[in-house]
Amino acid sequence: MTRQYGLDLTQDGIRVAFDALPDGPLWPGCSAVRPGMPAPVICGAGRQRRMALMLWGLVPSWARALDRASAHARAETLEDSGFFRAAFKARRCLVPATHVRIGTGRRMERCDGRPMALAGLWEAWGWEGDVLHGFSVVTRPATADLAPGAARVPLVLSPEDWSCWLSGPSRAAAGLLHGMESGVLRVV
């Protein structure tokens, strides 16, 4: 399970890499983003893509308490899970990352050094007039060649799939759940 990832890019770097408009507070970069921390996500489609800060931990809109937050969403159950079904249909996002910690002392990153786009879901949860925007990282079973010894890794989307994930029909997005960029990721 992914318990930490890094996003060493500043707000301007994220904007350029993901062709997104900045929205909200500045992001200075962070090498250790953990569940419960705010982090940038990319929402929207085409020229309307925007970067927003959200809390890592999705709370479904129907939950009565914040203790229902989930940092991860299993790719295999997104379409059927009452916890994630609504977000999967209507609120998918990209989670920018420069590296992901997998296991002790190892990290996954792109071979070319470009940032990764982790598949994510987001939700708005409200209580007494306040609204919390939170996200989950979609995970899939690890492959032995990429992450030996790890049970699950984040689903990394290729740039060609970003638009489909962000705004395509849920049936088309479901087709991306079992793939993973091959040959462009490495573990160091």
N, C-alpha and C positions, 0 to 999 in steps of 0.2 A: 504494500500500500504506500502511496506517496504521502509522506508526512512533511515534506519540505521541497520547495523549488526556489530557484533564483531568477530574478529579473533585474539584471545589472544595467539595463537601458534606462535612460531618463525619459521623461514624457515626450520630448521631441524625437528621440530615437524610436519610441514605440509608434508615434504618429506616422513617421516616415515608413517604417517596416511594415505596418499594417494598413497604410493609407486611411487613417482614421482621424477624425476631428477630436481635439481634446475637450473634455467635459469635466468640470469639477476641479478639485484640488490638484496641485502639482505632484508628480511622482518623481522622487529623486533617484530611484533605483534601490534595490535591496537584494543581497545575496542569500537571504534566508527567510523566505515567506513561509509562514506556518498557518495551519487552520486557526481561525479566530482573528486573523490580521486582515486589514484592508489591503487590496491589491487591484491593479487595473485589469479590466476585461474589455473586450471589443464586442459591441452589439450593433445591430442594424445591418443594412445591406447597401451594396454599391456605393454611390457617392454620399450616402447617409450613414456610413459606418462611423461610430463614435467610440471614444475611449471613456470609460467611467470607472470610478473607484467603488468597489463593492467588498463586502466582508466575505472571507473564505469560510463558507458554511451556509448552505442553503437551508432555509426554514420554509416549509410549504405554507401557502397562504391560509390553509385551513387549520394549521397547528395553533394550539392555545398557549404554548410556551416556547421560549427560545431554546430549551434543552433538547428540542427535536432537530437541531441543526446537523446537517450531514456534509462533510467535506468531500465525499466521494460518491459517485453514482456508477453502478455496474452497467456496462454496455449491454450485457445479456438480458437485463430486466427492465430497461428504461421504458419500453413501450407498454409493459404490463404493470409496473409498480405504481401504486396509488401515490406514493411519495414523489415520484418524478414525472409521471405521465403528462400532466398539464404543462410543465416547464419544457419537456421534450417536444411537445407539439407546437409551442408558441414562443418560448424564451430560451433559445440556444445562443451561446456566446463562444468566443475564442478567449483562451487564457494565455497571454503571452508569457514565455519563459525562455531564459537563456540556458538553463540546465535544470534537471530534476534529480533529486537524491533518490537513489534506489539501493536499498541495503546500506550496510555500514561502510562508509568511506568511498562509495562508488556513486558516479553520477552519469546520467544520460544526457547527451547533447547532440546537436547536428554536426556532422563532419565538416561542413563548410563554415561553421561559426555563426550562421544566421540564427535569429531567434526561432523558437518552435511555437506553434499554435496548438495548444492543448484543447481538446473538445471540452466544452463546459455547458452548464445549464444555469440559469439564474431565476430568481423569484423575488417578489416584493412581499414582505410580511408586515402587517400593521397591527398596532396595539395602541388604543387610546389616542389616535391622531398621529402617532409617530410611525414612520415607515423605515424598515431595514431592508436594504437590497443585499442579498447574499448569493453566492455561487458555489457550485460543486464542480469538481474535475471528473470527467468521465474516465473510467478505468476499464481495462481489458486484461485477460490472462497474459502473463509474460511469456515471451518465446525464449527458448533455451539459448539461442544464439545471441540475443540482444541483452537479456537480463538473467543470466544463470543464477538460480537460487532465489530469485524474486517471484512472488506469487502473482502480483498484478503490477501493471504499469499504466501511465496515462495514455489515452488515445491521442496520438499526434496526427494532425491533419496536414495534408500537403496544401500549398497555396491554391492549387486548382480546385480544391474542395471547400475552401473557405466560404464562398458565396452560397453554395448548396447547404452547408451546415447552418449558416446564419439565417437564411431566409427561404430556403427551398421547402417544398412540402415534406411533412414528417416521413412519408414513405421513402423519398429520395435520401433524406438524412439517415434513415435506418440502414440504408445500403452502405454507409460509411462506417458503421459501428464495428465491423469486424476486420477492417483493413488497418494497415499501419504503414507509414512510410518505410520502405525497405531500402537498405543500402545508403541511406542518408543520415542514419543515427548511429552513434557509437557510445560505448560505455568506457569511461576512463576512471 
